[in-house]
Every structure is written in C-alpha cells, then in structure tokens.
Amino acid sequence: MKHAETDGLEVRNIKKLYPEFMLDVSFKVNPGEFVTLVGPSGCGKTTTLSLIAGLLESDEGTILLNGSDQQSVPVWKRSIGIVFQDYALFPNMNISKNIGYGLRARKIDKRIIHRRTRELLKLVNLSNYVGRSVSELSGGEKQRIALARALAPEPELLLLDEPLSALDAQLRKSLRKEIRTIQKKLSVTTLYVTHDQEEALSLSDRIIIMNNGRIEQIGTPQEVYTTPASKFAAEFFGRATLLPVNAVSQDDQSCRVNLPDIKLQTQFFCRPWTLKQTMFPASSCVKHGLLFFRPEDTAIIDAESIMGETTPGYNTFHGAKVTGYEYSGSGYYIDALWHDCRLSVFSRSFLSEGSNIAILVPAAACCFIPESQE
C-alpha cells in the first residue's frame, strides 16, 4: 500500500514553555513505524507524548496525524490509543468491559464490541480471561489488557508511555517482544517512550534521543549506537571511549585526526557523521572534536609482541594500563589509561589491575564527533 507524504505522525516545531524548562521538538513517524523516544528523566519525553495525545496544550507548533491538524481536536476525538505506565484500568469493570470501554463511548453496536473484545483477548494471549476482574491480574496481564483497550477502537496512532517500567526485568523482556509482534501484525503507527536503552535498541525502527527539551539525534538503532551525533548521545547508550582530538583532513569516506600534544604511531581514519551533513571540507582549518568507539569493537593483544608496530586498517594504542574492570557474564569491561586518556575496552579473559596491554581498534569502528555537535 502506497502512503501519501502526509501520512503518519508529524510534529512541527512544537514548543511548551515552563519557568525553568522549554520543550522544542520536530520529528516524523512514518505509517506503521515503531519510533522510540529516549532520554534521561525530565528531558521532555512524556511532555511530548502528552502534547500529541492532547493531554497538554502546546504554546507553538503543529501536530499532524495522517495530514489532519490535531491542535483543535479534543483528546477524546483524536484517533489515538494510549498505554500508560500505571495501566489506568478501571477496577470496577471486568476485563471485557475495560477493553470495550472506548467502543461503548463511541456507541458501537454491542455485537461488534463483543467480537472485537474476543479478537483482542486472543491477540494478547488472554483468551480465557473474559470475565475476570482487574484485581485477579498480574502486572504483565494488566499491561496486556491496557494494550488491548488502547487498540480496540483501531487508532491511527498508538502511544506508549514507559509501559514496562513497573515490571521485573525478565517479564519486561518477554512483554516487549509481544508488543513488537502485535505492532507489526497490526502495522499501527507507534510512538514509544522509555528510559531503558536496551528496550529502545531492541524494539525500534528508529530512535529519537532527547536531552533537556531538545532532540540530540534521530536514527536507526544501529546509527545511534555506532555513529552518535554528540557526546551525550554516545554516553547515553552504554559504554564508550571519547578522546579529544584534532581533525586535520577528511574526504567523503574518512577523517584523519590526531590527539593534541601526542604523536601517534598511526593516524586515525574515522567515519564522519553525515546524518545532518555536518562534514567540513578537507581544505578547512583544524577542527576539534571527539574520537568515539565502543568497547566491544576493541581487541586486546600482547603489548610486548607488537611493541612499536602498527596494523593496517587499525588504530593501535601501545602502552595502555588496566585501571579497573567489571564482569558482565560474557566477559570483562576493562578500564584502561593511555597517555592520560581513559579507554573502555572489552576482554573475554580476566586482566588484573596494573597489567600493561596494547589495544587494537578497527578504523571502520571509529567515529569523529565535531565539537559543534557536542
């Protein structure tokens, strides 16, 4: 099915002003896409969701749903399903009545409500729970019913505000798979809010990273993890090495950088971040920024066997010293010190503090973050 350019959700220059905080965001969610808003507490994720749902009124901007301006549409008339963190089920209604609540409010025929309720109970794997009360449900079951209720009116947009945060870790993993399976099956346009990085990476078609009321980066899970747009984005998703560097030249594929005041054995060849076309011309003056890589892209080798040597296609850190470690189950995250710079690397084997090591990092796994994007 071919969609028009106006289909999906579009948030244009939406602003919400508070005495000590201002939200200012623009983004688009394509039809059938699963997009996740992530960021620390207080960054504006839930405020953004509330503005889209109509629970809050924006000070500026436009919200379009499938081309229709939503600003003047009352919350109860918006074709939006919402799932909250605290379930928000009605305790005085059984499960079937909870699911059918939105349909009854729209005065849908009882036979249609009955059929739709049965369909949704089957969809969320609770077919045998028709007459149960809310008090008989576990946390995971309550969230399944909340999801079914949000989907009952067949909304054009589904909003989920940290729906799994009240559940234990194992149940969160199980339920997030179910949510994604259901979303794909129905192909409903979805905007999901979470502070859980692993959740965002595993669920999303695209991720929007927010910080202090603004968007730091938009991209696929792979893009935001391997080519972060800023220091904040790099540090938000797990461990990272960030070294202050000078970029001395670049072309369409790579960027050469040097560490200030340190003569390296080899130059770095780093992928530029091109999502916002922020590359600078090769003829420009030296630019400052950060060299970034993830610990799982590193390899630790015997320091003495390659003393002074370099490996084509790799950046070599000679003379690093282990300063700490953390066991992760599959191996060890190692903290290392190299020329007063802190590196984060990964090792399958245990390395004691004080060990001298050499570290190899593929040039293709490195990314240069310009200072202007920090």
N, C-alpha and C positions, 0 to 999 in steps of 0.2 A: 504493500500500500504506500502510495506516494503522499508525503505530508507537505503542506504549504509552509513557507518560511516563517509564518506567524504561529504555527502550531507549537505546542509545548508551553512551558512557563518562561516568561521573560521579565526580569527585574531591571528596570531602567532608572539609574541614579536615585535610588530610594535613600532618603535621609530621615533619621529620627534623632532629635536633639534632646539631650538631658543636661543638667547643670555641669556635670563633670565627664560627660561621655557623648560622642557623636557617632552614629552609625551612618556609613556612606558606602553603599554597595551596588554593583551592577553585574548581572550574570544571566545565563540562559540554561534551561534544562530542556533537552530535546524530547520529542514524543517517545514514550516508552523507556526513557533513560533513567538510570539509578544514579543520582548525584548525592554526595555526602558533604555536609558542612562540618568541618572540624576546627578545633582551636581550643585554647585554654578557657577556663571559667571566666565569664564576664567579657568575652570578646565580641558578643553580639549574635551568636548562633540562634538562640531561642527568640531573641527580639526579631531577627529576620523572619523566622518561621511564623511568629505571631502577626507580623505585618502582612505576610502573604495570606494567612488564614482570615484576616480581618479582625483579629482579636485586639490589635492595636492600629491606630491611625498614623500614617506617615506624615512628616512635615513637608516633604517634597518627593517628586518622582512618580513613576508609573509602574503598575503591576499588570501584566497581560497574561491571560490564560487562554491559549488557543486563539489568540488575536483579539480577545474581548477584554476591555479595560475593567479591572476589578475594584477600582478605588471607590466607586459609588454603590457597589453591590453589597448588601448586608451579609454578615457572616453566614446566616442560615440559608442564604440563597446561592452561595458560592458552591460550585461543583467540586468540593474539596473534602477528602476524608482525612481525619486527624487521629493519630495514635499517640497518647501521652505516656510519660514515664510511669505515672501512678495508676495506669489503667483507666480510671474515671468510669468504671462500670456502675450501673445503678443497683444498689444492694437489695432494693425492694422488688426487683424484677428477676425472673429466672433467665437462663442463658438465651433461650429463643427470643424472649421479649427484648433483651438487651440488643441482640443482633438486628431485630426488626424495628428498633426504635425510629431510626431515620426514615424508614419506609412508611411507617404509620404516620409520621409527621407530615409526609408528602401525600397522605391519603391514598396510598396504593392499595389495590384490591387485596383482601386477606389471603386469597388463594395464591397470589403471586408472592406475597410476603412469606407464606409458609414454604413454598417451593424454593425461594431464594435463601431462606434460612437453612434449609436442609442442604442446599448446594454448598453454602459457605462452611457449614459444620464439617462436611466431607473434605472441603479444601484445606481446612486447618487441622485435619485428623482428629476431630472430636465428634464423630457421627453419633455416638451413643450417649451424648451429654445433653440431649434436647431439653429435658425438663429440670435439669439440676439448678440449684441456686448458686449464686456467686460465692457464698461462704464455703461451699464444698470444693472450690477450685484451688489448685496450687498457683504459685506466681506465674509459672510458664503458661498454664492453662488460661489464666486470666488475660495474659497478653495476647494469646491466640484469639480469644473472644473479642478483645478490643480491636484487633486487626480485622476480624470478620465483620464487626459492626461498622468500621470505617469503610470497608469495601462494599457493604450491602447496597448503597444507592448507586453503585458503579460510577464513582467520581472520576473526573478528568485528571485530578491530581491527588496524590497521596503524600501526606506529611507525617513524618515520624520523629518525635522529639525524645531522644535518648530512651527508646522503648525497652532496652535490655539492661539498663544500668542497675536496676534493683534486684537482678537475678545473679545467682552464683556463676562462676567462670565457666564451668562445664555446660550448664544449661544455656548460657549466652551463646556459646559456640554452636550448639545444636539448633537453637531457635533462629539464629541469624541465617543459617543455611535454609531453613524453612521459609523465612521471609523472602529471601532472594529467589527461591524456587517459585513461590507464589507470585512474586512481582514479575518474573519472566513469563510465567504462564499466562497472566492476565495482560501483560505488556502495558501496565499502568505507569504513567509518568510519576516519578518518585523523588522526593527530597527528604533526606535523612540527616538527622543531627546526632552527633556523638562526640565525646572527647577521647574515645578509645581508638588509638592509632591502628591497632591490629584489625579492629572491626571495620574501619574505613577502608583499609587496603584490601580486605578480603571481599567486601560487599560491592564496591563501587565500580561504575563505568568511568566516572570522573570524580575528582575530589576538589573541593574548594577549601583552601586553608585561610582561616580568618585570624586576625590579630588586632586588638584594640579598635574594633569597629570597621576595619577595612580588610580587603582581600589581599593576601600576600601572594597567592599563586592559584591557578586553576589548571588541572591536567589529569591525565590518567594516573592510576596508582603507580605505574612504572615511572612516569615522568616526574611526579612529585618526590618519589623516593630516590631516584638515581640522578636527576638533574634539578635540584632545588633552586628556586629563584632568589632566595635570600638566606641569610644566616639563620633567621627564625625558622624558615621552612626546613632547612637542613637539620636543625636540632630538634624540631618537633617530632619527627619520625625516627625514633631510635637513636643509636649511637652514630657519631660522625667525627671525622678529623677535619678541622678547619684551620688552615695555615695562612697567615698574612703573606701575600706575595705581590710582586710587580709583574704585570703583563707587558711583555716587550714587543710582541708581534702576534699577528693572527691571520688566518685565511678562512675560507668557508667551512673547513673541516676541523681545524685545531687552533690552539692558542698556546704560545710559549710563555712561560712565566719563570721568574726567579725569586727565591726568598731574599728579602732585604738583608744585606750585610753578610750573607753566607754564600760562598762559592760552591756550587753543587757539582757533583761528578757528571751529572747529565741534566739537560733541561727537561721540563715537563711539557707534554703535549696534551692539552686539556680540551674537552669538548666545550664550546661556548654555549651558553644558554640562549636559545633563539625563540622561545615562546612569545616574547614581546619584541623580537627583533632589536635587541639591545647591543648587538655586536658593534665594536668600534673598528674603524678602518685600520689596516696594517700600518699605514703611514702616520697614525696619530701618535701623540706623546705617550709616555709610560702611564698605564692605568694601575691603580691599586685595587686590591680585592682579596678574595679568599680562594685557596685551593681546597676542594672538597673531595672526600672519598669515604666509603663505608667500610667498616672493619671486615666484613665477610668477603670483600674483594682483595684482601691483602694475603700475602704468603710470607711466613717467617722461615728464614734459611740460616744455615750456619754462618756466623759472622766471619770466622777466620778463612773459610774456604773461598770466599769471593772478595776478600779484602781489596778495596780499591777498584774492583771491576764493576762494569755496568752491563745490563742486559737489554738488547734492542727491544723497543716496544714497552719497556717497563721503566718506572721511576724507582731508583734504589736508595734506601735510607740506611747508610752504613753507621755503625756505632750507636745504635739505639739501646737504651737500658730499660728493663722491665721495672716499673714502679708499683704495680698492683695488678690484681686480676679478679674476675668474677666468674664463677662456674654457671653455665646455662643449661646443662643437661647434655647438649650435643658437643660441648667443648668449652673453651675459656675465652672470655673477652679480656684482652690484655691492655693495660695502660702502659705506654712507653714514653720515655723522654728522649728527644733527639735535638741537639743544638738548642736547648731551652724551649723547644716546641713539643707539645703534647700530641701523641698519636694514639688512635684507638684501633687495635688490630684483633684478629680472631685466630685462635690456635686450637687444634684438636687435642694437642698434648699440653700437659701442665708445664709451666715455666715459673720458676721461683723468682721472687723479687731480687733485683740486682743482676739478673742474667743479662749478658750482652748479646744482642741479636742484630741481624740485618733484615730489612723489610722490603719486599717487592710489591709494587702496586702497578697493575696494568694501566698504561696511559689512557686506554679507552674507558676505564672506570673512574677517571678523574673529571672534575667539572670546575670551571672557573666562575666564581660569583663576583661580578663587578662591584666595587664599593658603593656605587649609586643604587644598587639593588639590595643592600643590606638592610 
